[in-house]
Amino acid sequence: MFFLLDGYNILFSLVDSSKPFSTQRQEVIAYLQKQVAKLKLTGMLVFDGFHRGNEESGRGYESPLEIVFTPKGQSADAFILEKVELTKNRKDVRVVTNDEGLTRQARSLGAQVQTNHAFVKYLASKKKILPEKKSVDTPKNKERLQKIFEDLL
């Protein structure tokens, strides 16, 4: 399954914060990348607007979730629909959005569609299935870490 996530649609529907907009976006990106990597999913998180040099881009992430800022003049919806159209097996594509127009168009092209909240719930439910690895520190490693922290102070 390949996920196409409607970036700002997800951000606006899930985040209610007084933090700066760029901070909210970075937090959503970090959360989604972490969950997608943990669950071994693949996809794209698509934002309207061209990439600016001082912003994060998907190129540097070690995550199977690529971050895309659309080219100037192209909406995230148009980009997502184009990706669906170019996919051979469209039923293996899931568009994540609350946008009714995008939902209708993606379904008419043969893609699956999921709401933002349902996707986040899906990520959370899958997270419980995967066991967390617990690290066990040896006394020698604890001493090493304590020395590092003491040197920093």
Buried (B, 14 or more C-beta within 10 A) or exposed (E): EBBBBBBBBBBEBBBEEEEEEEEBBBBBBEBBBBBBBBBEBBBBBBBBBEBEEEBBEBEEBEBBBBBBBBEEEBBBBBBBBEBBEEBEEBEEBBBBBBBEEBBEBBEEBBBBBBBBEEBBEBBEEBEEEEEEEEEEEEEEEEEEEEEEEEEEE
